[in-house]
Amino acid sequence: MGDLYEADILEWSEQQGALLRRIAAGERIDNADLDWPNIAEEIESVGRSQLSSVRSFLIQALLHDLKAEAWPMSRDASTWRSDALRFRGDAADNFSPSMRQKLDMAQLYRRALKLLPEKMDCQPPLPVPQECPLTLDELLSEP
């Protein structure tokens, strides 16, 4: 069973899903047909993937807000602000309450600061806050 998991995860997932649905419908099947270790791994990976997605959206939102603040006169500033709102909405759409304890806003903000370019249109950035000025709730709320 593990060989199929390694060789063709799509086929493996379809087979395992069908087996689980049969069990849920009350059918008795041989437990050996189920690839329990990989099923557990895949279930856990769904949560990790969602958390990673929310982190990425939040970093992008912070980065675009920072660019708009650092270069407010840039012709792209309004686009950065609107992109930041879109990333905030994407983060909110994918956020679940258990993620709160795993999201370190200071760490995410530091990552966004590191991604801030040294110059834009040959101009250095205006000073930006070195500490995150927003809470997680503020980032996830509707503007």
DRENTORKOL-3810 file (N, C-alpha, C; in nm, 4 decimals):
REM DRENTORKOL-3810
@n.u->0.0837; n.v->-0.1202; n.w->0.0000; ca.u->0.0000; ca.v->0.0000; ca.w->0.0000; c.u->0.0875; c.v->0.1257; c.w->0.0000
@n.u->0.1964; n.v->0.1228; n.w->0.0768; ca.u->0.2876; ca.v->0.2361; ca.w->0.0805; c.u->0.3538; c.v->0.2613; c.w->-0.0529
@n.u->0.3699; n.v->0.1529; n.w->-0.1345; ca.u->0.4313; ca.v->0.1702; ca.w->-0.2661; c.u->0.3444; c.v->0.2579; c.w->-0.3560
@n.u->0.2129; n.v->0.2351; n.w->-0.3517; ca.u->0.1221; ca.v->0.3175; ca.w->-0.4320; c.u->0.1242; c.v->0.4618; c.w->-0.3826
@n.u->0.1325; n.v->0.4805; n.w->-0.2526; ca.u->0.1398; ca.v->0.6151; ca.w->-0.1944; c.u->0.2587; c.v->0.6901; c.w->-0.2530
@n.u->0.3720; n.v->0.6222; n.w->-0.2628; ca.u->0.4936; ca.v->0.6844; ca.w->-0.3174; c.u->0.4848; c.v->0.7020; c.w->-0.4694
@n.u->0.4220; n.v->0.6079; n.w->-0.5371; ca.u->0.4213; ca.v->0.6086; ca.w->-0.6834; c.u->0.3141; c.v->0.6994; c.w->-0.7434
@n.u->0.1950; n.v->0.7018; n.w->-0.6821; ca.u->0.0838; ca.v->0.7770; ca.w->-0.7418; c.u->-0.0132; c.v->0.8194; c.w->-0.6310
@n.u->0.0157; n.v->0.9333; n.w->-0.5706; ca.u->-0.0638; ca.v->0.9773; ca.w->-0.4551; c.u->-0.2090; c.v->1.0045; c.w->-0.4915
@n.u->-0.2355; n.v->1.0435; n.w->-0.6143; ca.u->-0.3745; ca.v->1.0663; ca.w->-0.6544; c.u->-0.4521; c.v->0.9350; c.w->-0.6509
@n.u->-0.3988; n.v->0.8323; n.w->-0.7156; ca.u->-0.4672; ca.v->0.7028; ca.w->-0.7144; c.u->-0.4789; c.v->0.6495; c.w->-0.5718
@n.u->-0.3700; n.v->0.6614; n.w->-0.4937; ca.u->-0.3718; ca.v->0.6166; ca.w->-0.3543; c.u->-0.4834; c.v->0.6870; c.w->-0.2774
@n.u->-0.4924; n.v->0.8200; n.w->-0.2913; ca.u->-0.5922; ca.v->0.8953; ca.w->-0.2150; c.u->-0.7345; c.v->0.8571; c.w->-0.2576
@n.u->-0.7558; n.v->0.8327; n.w->-0.3864; ca.u->-0.8882; ca.v->0.7917; ca.w->-0.4333; c.u->-0.9253; c.v->0.6545; c.w->-0.3773
@n.u->-0.8294; n.v->0.5618; n.w->-0.3769; ca.u->-0.8563; ca.v->0.4282; ca.w->-0.3223; c.u->-0.8840; c.v->0.4342; c.w->-0.1732
@n.u->-0.8010; n.v->0.5078; n.w->-0.1001; ca.u->-0.8182; ca.v->0.5166; ca.w->0.0437; c.u->-0.9485; c.v->0.5881; c.w->0.0792
@n.u->-0.9823; n.v->0.6926; n.w->0.0055; ca.u->-1.1084; ca.v->0.7631; ca.w->0.0271; c.u->-1.2279; c.v->0.6719; c.w->0.0042
@n.u->-1.2218; n.v->0.5919; n.w->-0.1019; ca.u->-1.3314; ca.v->0.4987; ca.w->-0.1308; c.u->-1.3460; c.v->0.3958; c.w->-0.0191
@n.u->-1.2333; n.v->0.3449; n.w->0.0301; ca.u->-1.2386; ca.v->0.2481; ca.w->0.1404; c.u->-1.2984; c.v->0.3111; c.w->0.2662
@n.u->-1.2560; n.v->0.4322; n.w->0.2979; ca.u->-1.3089; ca.v->0.5001; ca.w->0.4167; c.u->-1.4591; c.v->0.5271; c.w->0.4024
@n.u->-1.5031; n.v->0.5623; n.w->0.2828; ca.u->-1.6467; ca.v->0.5841; ca.w->0.2605; c.u->-1.7252; c.v->0.4543; c.w->0.2783
@n.u->-1.6679; n.v->0.3450; n.w->0.2336; ca.u->-1.7349; ca.v->0.2149; ca.w->0.2514; c.u->-1.7481; c.v->0.1822; c.w->0.3996
@n.u->-1.6442; n.v->0.2078; n.w->0.4756; ca.u->-1.6496; ca.v->0.1846; ca.w->0.6209; c.u->-1.7554; c.v->0.2754; c.w->0.6830
@n.u->-1.7563; n.v->0.4030; n.w->0.6428; ca.u->-1.8541; ca.v->0.4979; ca.w->0.6970; c.u->-1.9969; c.v->0.4545; c.w->0.6650
@n.u->-2.0158; n.v->0.3858; n.w->0.5533; ca.u->-2.1483; ca.v->0.3376; ca.w->0.5145; c.u->-2.1859; c.v->0.2088; c.w->0.5876
@n.u->-2.0941; n.v->0.1585; n.w->0.6704; ca.u->-2.1246; ca.v->0.0404; ca.w->0.7505; c.u->-2.0712; c.v->-0.0900; c.w->0.6951
@n.u->-2.0030; n.v->-0.0838; n.w->0.5833; ca.u->-1.9473; ca.v->-0.2055; ca.w->0.5250; c.u->-1.8242; c.v->-0.2497; c.w->0.6050
@n.u->-1.8112; n.v->-0.3772; n.w->0.6217; ca.u->-1.6931; ca.v->-0.4312; ca.w->0.6900; c.u->-1.5895; c.v->-0.4667; c.w->0.5842
@n.u->-1.4720; n.v->-0.4088; n.w->0.6011; ca.u->-1.3628; ca.v->-0.4409; ca.w->0.5087; c.u->-1.2402; c.v->-0.4780; c.w->0.5900
@n.u->-1.1467; n.v->-0.5400; n.w->0.5241; ca.u->-1.0228; ca.v->-0.5802; ca.w->0.5901; c.u->-0.9415; c.v->-0.4549; c.w->0.6236
@n.u->-0.9083; n.v->-0.4412; n.w->0.7506; ca.u->-0.8312; ca.v->-0.3267; ca.w->0.7979; c.u->-0.6963; c.v->-0.3144; c.w->0.7275
@n.u->-0.6454; n.v->-0.4258; n.w->0.6767; ca.u->-0.5157; ca.v->-0.4251; ca.w->0.6096; c.u->-0.5215; c.v->-0.3493; c.w->0.4770
@n.u->-0.6419; n.v->-0.3299; n.w->0.4239; ca.u->-0.6561; ca.v->-0.2561; ca.w->0.2981; c.u->-0.6313; c.v->-0.1065; c.w->0.3170
@n.u->-0.6410; n.v->-0.0621; n.w->0.4409; ca.u->-0.6212; ca.v->0.0806; ca.w->0.4685; c.u->-0.4752; c.v->0.1080; c.w->0.5055
@n.u->-0.4227; n.v->0.2151; n.w->0.4508; ca.u->-0.2837; ca.v->0.2555; ca.w->0.4738; c.u->-0.2822; c.v->0.3579; c.w->0.5878
@n.u->-0.3076; n.v->0.3102; n.w->0.7093; ca.u->-0.3262; ca.v->0.3981; ca.w->0.8244; c.u->-0.2127; c.v->0.4963; c.w->0.8476
@n.u->-0.0858; n.v->0.4546; n.w->0.8434; ca.u->0.0209; ca.v->0.5535; ca.w->0.8688; c.u->0.0183; c.v->0.6713; c.w->0.7706
@n.u->-0.0022; n.v->0.6404; n.w->0.6427; ca.u->-0.0049; ca.v->0.7492; ca.w->0.5441; c.u->-0.1351; c.v->0.8281; c.w->0.5481
@n.u->-0.2450; n.v->0.7626; n.w->0.5845; ca.u->-0.3705; ca.v->0.8363; ca.w->0.6026; c.u->-0.3527; c.v->0.9396; c.w->0.7136
@n.u->-0.2956; n.v->0.8968; n.w->0.8261; ca.u->-0.2719; ca.v->0.9896; ca.w->0.9378; c.u->-0.1796; c.v->1.1028; c.w->0.8953
@n.u->-0.0744; n.v->1.0712; n.w->0.8219; ca.u->0.0202; ca.v->1.1742; ca.w->0.7754; c.u->-0.0500; c.v->1.2756; c.w->0.6848
@n.u->-0.1325; n.v->1.2269; n.w->0.5943; ca.u->-0.2012; ca.v->1.3171; ca.w->0.5026; c.u->-0.3021; c.v->1.4059; c.w->0.5751
@n.u->-0.3708; n.v->1.3512; n.w->0.6727; ca.u->-0.4651; ca.v->1.4327; ca.w->0.7495; c.u->-0.3902; c.v->1.5436; c.w->0.8218
@n.u->-0.2772; n.v->1.5095; n.w->0.8838; ca.u->-0.1974; ca.v->1.6114; ca.w->0.9532; c.u->-0.1405; c.v->1.7139; c.w->0.8558
@n.u->-0.1038; n.v->1.6686; n.w->0.7364; ca.u->-0.0441; ca.v->1.7614; ca.w->0.6406; c.u->-0.1453; c.v->1.8646; c.w->0.5906
@n.u->-0.2736; n.v->1.8297; n.w->0.5903; ca.u->-0.3771; ca.v->1.9254; ca.w->0.5508; c.u->-0.3740; c.v->2.0457; c.w->0.6448
@n.u->-0.3673; n.v->2.0189; n.w->0.7742; ca.u->-0.3620; ca.v->2.1277; ca.w->0.8718; c.u->-0.2356; c.v->2.2100; c.w->0.8593
@n.u->-0.1214; n.v->2.1423; n.w->0.8417; ca.u->0.0052; ca.v->2.2151; ca.w->0.8259; c.u->0.0029; c.v->2.3025; c.w->0.7016
@n.u->-0.0557; n.v->2.2516; n.w->0.5960; ca.u->-0.0647; ca.v->2.3272; ca.w->0.4710; c.u->-0.1518; c.v->2.4520; c.w->0.4879
@n.u->-0.2640; n.v->2.4367; n.w->0.5561; ca.u->-0.3520; ca.v->2.5513; ca.w->0.5804; c.u->-0.2808; c.v->2.6566; c.w->0.6653
@n.u->-0.2100; n.v->2.6129; n.w->0.7689; ca.u->-0.1361; ca.v->2.7058; ca.w->0.8540; c.u->-0.0284; c.v->2.7789; c.w->0.7736
@n.u->0.0426; n.v->2.7047; n.w->0.6917; ca.u->0.1458; ca.v->2.7656; ca.w->0.6074; c.u->0.0844; c.v->2.8683; c.w->0.5121
@n.u->-0.0306; n.v->2.8369; n.w->0.4580; ca.u->-0.1005; ca.v->2.9277; ca.w->0.3676; c.u->-0.1372; c.v->3.0577; c.w->0.4389
@n.u->-0.1917; n.v->3.0472; n.w->0.5588; ca.u->-0.2298; ca.v->3.1667; ca.w->0.6348; c.u->-0.1062; c.v->3.2492; c.w->0.6676
@n.u->0.0018; n.v->3.1838; n.w->0.7100; ca.u->0.1271; ca.v->3.2565; ca.w->0.7373; c.u->0.1728; c.v->3.3337; c.w->0.6139
@n.u->0.1717; n.v->3.2667; n.w->0.5001; ca.u->0.2158; ca.v->3.3294; ca.w->0.3755; c.u->0.1281; c.v->3.4489; c.w->0.3391
@n.u->-0.0042; n.v->3.4339; n.w->0.3504; ca.u->-0.0943; ca.v->3.5454; ca.w->0.3208; c.u->-0.0680; c.v->3.6634; c.w->0.4141
@n.u->-0.0452; n.v->3.6346; n.w->0.5435; ca.u->-0.0199; ca.v->3.7425; ca.w->0.6392; c.u->0.1118; c.v->3.8131; c.w->0.6101
@n.u->0.2153; n.v->3.7388; n.w->0.5768; ca.u->0.3436; ca.v->3.8007; ca.w->0.5425; c.u->0.3273; c.v->3.8889; c.w->0.4194
@n.u->0.2571; n.v->3.8396; n.w->0.3187; ca.u->0.2362; ca.v->3.9189; ca.w->0.1981; c.u->0.1538; c.v->4.0451; c.w->0.2272
@n.u->0.0537; n.v->4.0322; n.w->0.3123; ca.u->-0.0263; ca.v->4.1499; ca.w->0.3499; c.u->0.0619; c.v->4.2528; c.w->0.4194
@n.u->0.1425; n.v->4.2067; n.w->0.5147; ca.u->0.2317; ca.v->4.2982; ca.w->0.5867; c.u->0.3324; c.v->4.3616; c.w->0.4923
@n.u->0.3907; n.v->4.2821; n.w->0.4034; ca.u->0.4895; ca.v->4.3335; ca.w->0.3085; c.u->0.4291; c.v->4.4409; c.w->0.2188
@n.u->0.3107; n.v->4.4176; n.w->0.1672; ca.u->0.2487; ca.v->4.5164; ca.w->0.0782; c.u->0.2098; c.v->4.6432; c.w->0.1551
@n.u->0.1637; n.v->4.6278; n.w->0.2793; ca.u->0.1389; ca.v->4.7463; ca.w->0.3631; c.u->0.2685; c.v->4.8233; c.w->0.3870
@n.u->0.3771; n.v->4.7511; n.w->0.4140; ca.u->0.5061; ca.v->4.8156; ca.w->0.4376; c.u->0.5548; c.v->4.8902; c.w->0.3137
@n.u->0.5403; n.v->4.8288; n.w->0.1966; ca.u->0.5829; ca.v->4.8966; ca.w->0.0738; c.u->0.5033; c.v->5.0253; c.w->0.0530
@n.u->0.3728; n.v->5.0202; n.w->0.0782; ca.u->0.2907; ca.v->5.1401; ca.w->0.0620; c.u->0.3302; c.v->5.2477; c.w->0.1621
@n.u->0.3703; n.v->5.2068; n.w->0.2812; ca.u->0.4123; ca.v->5.3038; ca.w->0.3824; c.u->0.5526; c.v->5.3576; c.w->0.3532
@n.u->0.6401; n.v->5.2720; n.w->0.3034; ca.u->0.7786; ca.v->5.3117; ca.w->0.2769; c.u->0.7924; c.v->5.3974; c.w->0.1514
@n.u->0.7037; n.v->5.3769; n.w->0.0555; ca.u->0.7055; ca.v->5.4541; ca.w->-0.0689; c.u->0.5647; c.v->5.5056; c.w->-0.0990
@n.u->0.5120; n.v->5.5951; n.w->-0.0162; ca.u->0.3727; ca.v->5.6387; ca.w->-0.0321; c.u->0.3476; c.v->5.7173; c.w->-0.1615
@n.u->0.4498; n.v->5.7743; n.w->-0.2200; ca.u->0.4319; ca.v->5.8528; ca.w->-0.3417; c.u->0.4517; c.v->5.7692; c.w->-0.4685
@n.u->0.4836; n.v->5.6425; n.w->-0.4530; ca.u->0.5028; ca.v->5.5558; ca.w->-0.5692; c.u->0.3712; c.v->5.5398; c.w->-0.6440
@n.u->0.3802; n.v->5.5280; n.w->-0.7750; ca.u->0.2603; ca.v->5.5059; ca.w->-0.8561; c.u->0.1955; c.v->5.3729; c.w->-0.8213
@n.u->0.2707; n.v->5.2818; n.w->-0.7559; ca.u->0.2188; ca.v->5.1497; ca.w->-0.7209; c.u->0.1579; c.v->5.1428; c.w->-0.5811
@n.u->0.1646; n.v->5.2515; n.w->-0.5050; ca.u->0.1202; ca.v->5.2484; ca.w->-0.3648; c.u->-0.0258; c.v->5.2041; c.w->-0.3509
@n.u->-0.1126; n.v->5.2530; n.w->-0.4365; ca.u->-0.2536; ca.v->5.2135; ca.w->-0.4240; c.u->-0.2722; c.v->5.0654; c.w->-0.4583
@n.u->-0.1954; n.v->5.0157; n.w->-0.5517; ca.u->-0.2014; ca.v->4.8731; ca.w->-0.5848; c.u->-0.1520; c.v->4.7898; c.w->-0.4671
@n.u->-0.0434; n.v->4.8346; n.w->-0.4017; ca.u->0.0074; ca.v->4.7612; ca.w->-0.2857; c.u->-0.0968; c.v->4.7571; c.w->-0.1746
@n.u->-0.1643; n.v->4.8693; n.w->-0.1529; ca.u->-0.2680; ca.v->4.8723; ca.w->-0.0485; c.u->-0.3817; c.v->4.7764; c.w->-0.0826
@n.u->-0.4228; n.v->4.7757; n.w->-0.2075; ca.u->-0.5323; ca.v->4.6854; ca.w->-0.2449; c.u->-0.4870; c.v->4.5398; c.w->-0.2412
@n.u->-0.3619; n.v->4.5130; n.w->-0.2789; ca.u->-0.3087; ca.v->4.3764; ca.w->-0.2676; c.u->-0.3031; c.v->4.3331; c.w->-0.1215
@n.u->-0.2635; n.v->4.4240; n.w->-0.0337; ca.u->-0.2582; ca.v->4.3923; ca.w->0.1092; c.u->-0.3968; c.v->4.3532; c.w->0.1597
@n.u->-0.4990; n.v->4.4260; n.w->0.1176; ca.u->-0.6361; ca.v->4.3918; ca.w->0.1580; c.u->-0.6781; c.v->4.2552; c.w->0.1057
@n.u->-0.6383; n.v->4.2254; n.w->-0.0170; ca.u->-0.6723; ca.v->4.0949; ca.w->-0.0752; c.u->-0.6035; c.v->3.9831; c.w->0.0034
@n.u->-0.4749; n.v->4.0021; n.w->0.0375; ca.u->-0.4028; ca.v->3.9010; ca.w->0.1148; c.u->-0.4626; c.v->3.8852; c.w->0.2548
@n.u->-0.5045; n.v->3.9959; n.w->0.3124; ca.u->-0.5698; ca.v->3.9878; ca.w->0.4445; c.u->-0.6992; c.v->3.9070; c.w->0.4356
@n.u->-0.7766; n.v->3.9305; n.w->0.3318; ca.u->-0.8996; ca.v->3.8549; ca.w->0.3113; c.u->-0.8725; c.v->3.7071; c.w->0.2888
@n.u->-0.7691; n.v->3.6769; n.w->0.2102; ca.u->-0.7325; ca.v->3.5367; ca.w->0.1876; c.u->-0.6905; c.v->3.4705; c.w->0.3183
@n.u->-0.6145; n.v->3.5435; n.w->0.4010; ca.u->-0.5738; ca.v->3.4891; ca.w->0.5313; c.u->-0.6964; c.v->3.4631; c.w->0.6179
@n.u->-0.7881; n.v->3.5579; n.w->0.6212; ca.u->-0.9092; ca.v->3.5427; ca.w->0.7025; c.u->-0.9936; c.v->3.4247; c.w->0.6543
@n.u->-1.0026; n.v->3.4066; n.w->0.5232; ca.u->-1.0817; ca.v->3.2965; ca.w->0.4676; c.u->-1.0248; c.v->3.1601; c.w->0.5053
@n.u->-0.8927; n.v->3.1518; n.w->0.5220; ca.u->-0.8275; ca.v->3.0239; ca.w->0.5502; c.u->-0.7947; c.v->3.0043; c.w->0.6979
@n.u->-0.8187; n.v->3.1062; n.w->0.7787; ca.u->-0.7849; ca.v->3.1025; ca.w->0.9214; c.u->-0.8835; c.v->3.0147; c.w->0.9982
@n.u->-0.8310; n.v->2.9400; n.w->1.0944; ca.u->-0.9161; ca.v->2.8677; ca.w->1.1889; c.u->-0.8651; c.v->2.8979; c.w->1.3293
@n.u->-0.9539; n.v->2.8978; n.w->1.4288; ca.u->-0.9175; ca.v->2.9423; ca.w->1.5635; c.u->-0.7942; c.v->2.8745; c.w->1.6241
@n.u->-0.7724; n.v->2.7474; n.w->1.5955; ca.u->-0.6566; ca.v->2.6789; ca.w->1.6548; c.u->-0.5234; c.v->2.7297; c.w->1.6003
@n.u->-0.5264; n.v->2.8048; n.w->1.4912; ca.u->-0.4033; ca.v->2.8605; ca.w->1.4349; c.u->-0.3489; c.v->2.9759; c.w->1.5185
@n.u->-0.4358; n.v->3.0405; n.w->1.5941; ca.u->-0.3972; ca.v->3.1595; ca.w->1.6696; c.u->-0.2706; c.v->3.1365; c.w->1.7520
@n.u->-0.2645; n.v->3.0247; n.w->1.8215; ca.u->-0.1504; ca.v->2.9979; ca.w->1.9087; c.u->-0.0237; c.v->2.9647; c.w->1.8301
@n.u->-0.0354; n.v->2.9385; n.w->1.7008; ca.u->0.0801; ca.v->2.9029; ca.w->1.6190; c.u->0.1265; c.v->3.0174; c.w->1.5289
@n.u->0.0596; n.v->3.1312; n.w->1.5374; ca.u->0.0962; ca.v->3.2472; ca.w->1.4554; c.u->0.1639; c.v->3.3519; c.w->1.5427
@n.u->0.2915; n.v->3.3702; n.w->1.5220; ca.u->0.3720; ca.v->3.4668; ca.w->1.5961; c.u->0.3823; c.v->3.5942; c.w->1.5118
@n.u->0.3026; n.v->3.6944; n.w->1.5463; ca.u->0.2969; ca.v->3.8157; ca.w->1.4654; c.u->0.4319; c.v->3.8860; c.w->1.4571
@n.u->0.5082; n.v->3.8862; n.w->1.5659; ca.u->0.6401; ca.v->3.9507; ca.w->1.5628; c.u->0.7307; c.v->3.8811; c.w->1.4615
@n.u->0.7269; n.v->3.7491; n.w->1.4590; ca.u->0.8089; ca.v->3.6735; ca.w->1.3642; c.u->0.7635; c.v->3.6990; c.w->1.2204
@n.u->0.6337; n.v->3.6993; n.w->1.1970; ca.u->0.5822; ca.v->3.7242; ca.w->1.0624; c.u->0.6194; c.v->3.8643; c.w->1.0146
@n.u->0.6120; n.v->3.9604; n.w->1.1055; ca.u->0.6463; ca.v->4.0985; ca.w->1.0700; c.u->0.7955; c.v->4.1104; c.w->1.0370
@n.u->0.8794; n.v->4.0427; n.w->1.1163; ca.u->1.0236; ca.v->4.0449; ca.w->1.0872; c.u->1.0517; c.v->3.9870; c.w->0.9485
@n.u->0.9805; n.v->3.8809; n.w->0.9131; ca.u->0.9986; ca.v->3.8226; ca.w->0.7799; c.u->0.9564; c.v->3.9210; c.w->0.6712
@n.u->0.8460; n.v->3.9907; n.w->0.6931; ca.u->0.8012; ca.v->4.0902; ca.w->0.5954; c.u->0.9035; c.v->4.2030; c.w->0.5837
@n.u->0.9581; n.v->4.2471; n.w->0.6962; ca.u->1.0610; ca.v->4.3519; ca.w->0.6935; c.u->1.1828; c.v->4.3081; c.w->0.6124
@n.u->1.2217; n.v->4.1818; n.w->0.6277; ca.u->1.3376; ca.v->4.1306; ca.w->0.5532; c.u->1.3119; c.v->4.1280; c.w->0.4033
@n.u->1.1869; n.v->4.1130; n.w->0.3652; ca.u->1.1515; ca.v->4.1087; ca.w->0.2232; c.u->1.1354; c.v->4.2473; c.w->0.1612
@n.u->1.1316; n.v->4.3489; n.w->0.2450; ca.u->1.1154; ca.v->4.4859; ca.w->0.1955; c.u->1.2394; c.v->4.5241; c.w->0.1144
@n.u->1.2196; n.v->4.5707; n.w->-0.0081; ca.u->1.3362; ca.v->4.6071; ca.w->-0.0906; c.u->1.4147; c.v->4.7233; c.w->-0.0305
@n.u->1.5423; n.v->4.7283; n.w->-0.0620; ca.u->1.6270; ca.v->4.8389; ca.w->-0.0139; c.u->1.5967; c.v->4.9674; c.w->-0.0888
@n.u->1.5540; n.v->4.9538; n.w->-0.2140; ca.u->1.5180; ca.v->5.0707; ca.w->-0.2955; c.u->1.4028; c.v->5.0336; c.w->-0.3871
@n.u->1.3257; n.v->5.1356; n.w->-0.4196; ca.u->1.2161; ca.v->5.1192; ca.w->-0.5148; c.u->1.2198; c.v->5.2431; c.w->-0.6032
@n.u->1.2247; n.v->5.2228; n.w->-0.7333; ca.u->1.2370; ca.v->5.3346; ca.w->-0.8268; c.u->1.3548; c.v->5.4236; c.w->-0.7887
@n.u->1.4645; n.v->5.3612; n.w->-0.7507; ca.u->1.5894; ca.v->5.4291; ca.w->-0.7116; c.u->1.5761; c.v->5.5111; c.w->-0.5833
@n.u->1.4679; n.v->5.4933; n.w->-0.5097; ca.u->1.4452; ca.v->5.5688; ca.w->-0.3860; c.u->1.4554; c.v->5.4754; c.w->-0.2656
@n.u->1.5262; n.v->5.5203; n.w->-0.1611; ca.u->1.5270; ca.v->5.4404; ca.w->-0.0384; c.u->1.3904; c.v->5.4517; c.w->0.0298
@n.u->1.3582; n.v->5.3572; n.w->0.1159; ca.u->1.2271; ca.v->5.3631; ca.w->0.1827; c.u->1.2230; c.v->5.4710; c.w->0.2900
@n.u->1.1043; n.v->5.5248; n.w->0.3137; ca.u->1.0830; ca.v->5.6077; ca.w->0.4315; c.u->1.0880; c.v->5.5143; c.w->0.5527
@n.u->1.1124; n.v->5.5679; n.w->0.6712; ca.u->1.1154; ca.v->5.4811; ca.w->0.7897; c.u->0.9806; c.v->5.4112; c.w->0.8112
@n.u->0.9896; n.v->5.2858; n.w->0.8488; ca.u->0.8703; ca.v->5.2058; ca.w->0.8810; c.u->0.8867; c.v->5.1523; c.w->1.0229
@n.u->0.7770; n.v->5.1201; n.w->1.0888; ca.u->0.7876; ca.v->5.0663; ca.w->1.2248; c.u->0.8686; c.v->4.9366; c.w->1.2264
@n.u->0.9506; n.v->4.9213; n.w->1.3279; ca.u->1.0295; ca.v->4.7994; ca.w->1.3419; c.u->0.9545; c.v->4.6921; c.w->1.4212
@n.u->0.8469; n.v->4.7307; n.w->1.4850; ca.u->0.7597; ca.v->4.6378; ca.w->1.5579; c.u->0.6261; c.v->4.6337; c.w->1.4848
@n.u->0.5637; n.v->4.5197; n.w->1.4850; ca.u->0.4365; ca.v->4.5044; ca.w->1.4143; c.u->0.3305; c.v->4.5970; c.w->1.4746
@n.u->0.2750; n.v->4.6872; n.w->1.3946; ca.u->0.1754; ca.v->4.7813; ca.w->1.4466; c.u->0.0331; c.v->4.7242; c.w->1.4518
@n.u->0.0146; n.v->4.6021; n.w->1.4030; ca.u->-0.1183; ca.v->4.5429; ca.w->1.3961; c.u->-0.1235; c.v->4.4124; c.w->1.4744
@n.u->-0.2381; n.v->4.3849; n.w->1.5305; ca.u->-0.2601; ca.v->4.2556; ca.w->1.5943; c.u->-0.3117; c.v->4.1579; c.w->1.4889
@n.u->-0.3108; n.v->4.0318; n.w->1.5234; ca.u->-0.3656; ca.v->3.9313; ca.w->1.4325; c.u->-0.5124; c.v->3.9611; c.w->1.4032
@n.u->-0.5876; n.v->3.9966; n.w->1.5060; ca.u->-0.7296; ca.v->4.0266; ca.w->1.4853; c.u->-0.7488; c.v->4.1442; c.w->1.3903
@n.u->-0.6642; n.v->4.2458; n.w->1.4015; ca.u->-0.6742; ca.v->4.3599; ca.w->1.3113; c.u->-0.6441; c.v->4.3187; c.w->1.1674
@n.u->-0.5448; n.v->4.2326; n.w->1.1488; ca.u->-0.5111; ca.v->4.1878; ca.w->1.0141; c.u->-0.6219; c.v->4.1028; c.w->0.9523
@n.u->-0.6897; n.v->4.0256; n.w->1.0352; ca.u->-0.7924; ca.v->3.9359; ca.w->0.9845; c.u->-0.9294; c.v->4.0004; c.w->0.9717
@n.u->-0.9451; n.v->4.1205; n.w->1.0285; ca.u->-1.0774; ca.v->4.1844; ca.w->1.0262; c.u->-1.1014; c.v->4.2542; c.w->0.8940
@n.u->-1.2263; n.v->4.2768; n.w->0.8666; ca.u->-1.2645; ca.v->4.3527; ca.w->0.7469; c.u->-1.2194; c.v->4.4969; c.w->0.7659
@n.u->-1.1658; n.v->4.5588; n.w->0.6610; ca.u->-1.1212; ca.v->4.6987; ca.w->0.6742; c.u->-1.2376; c.v->4.7946; c.w->0.6930
END
